[in-house]
């Protein structure tokens, strides 16, 4: 089964205005259930628009979009909201952690929004998700007191905790230094063994190292022939230097679920 299937997707902002803008034009793609795919492009290319449409945060003007066999174009807003809460995990560049809450409370709130009611199950998933991102011992620490890298790892745990099989990440390393970039990308790569990770980035060095496949957008148009070139970018650690113990002792590595 294709996790995502898009046909002739078009997105126009202010379509009935003299200042209308075509953000996406006739984009078609299919993505497998377990894959690490990157969407690349310069600022204004349409890559963030595409991931926002896939996440149901934004609406397409026309075309066909299928997410986990759900037809987004025929769904009501309430149905889309439910799909987003239960089946899609989103990671933002700026974290968007709730202010004034501990990490554990942030996880708890996310689970409640997704419809979980069993407190024991919520605690089990919280413990597991935070352990997977190496933050288990910080469960009672305020999210406001964390470093940027730690906040992004909390955001990853929040995306994972619902058991979703699609993770959408919009420039998740954009505010991180090289060391934390490696940690976050290593986690996302490990996650992609059991579920789909779609990452928006303009860093071709990250694409070269981590992506199973990539697409490129130029002025809202999907390029049919894209070549990723080696460029100066982050200094990435060698495999032997990486010590981010994600999924190593977890059934999630084999089942794709917490």
Helices and strands as residue ranges (DSSP letters): E 4-13, E 21-31, E 35-40, H 47-54, E 62-67, E 70-71, G 72-74, H 77-87, E 88-91, H 103-113, H 119-132, G 136-138, G 143-145, H 148-160, E 166-170, H 178-191, E 196-201, H 204-210, E 213-218, E 221-222, G 239-241, H 252-255
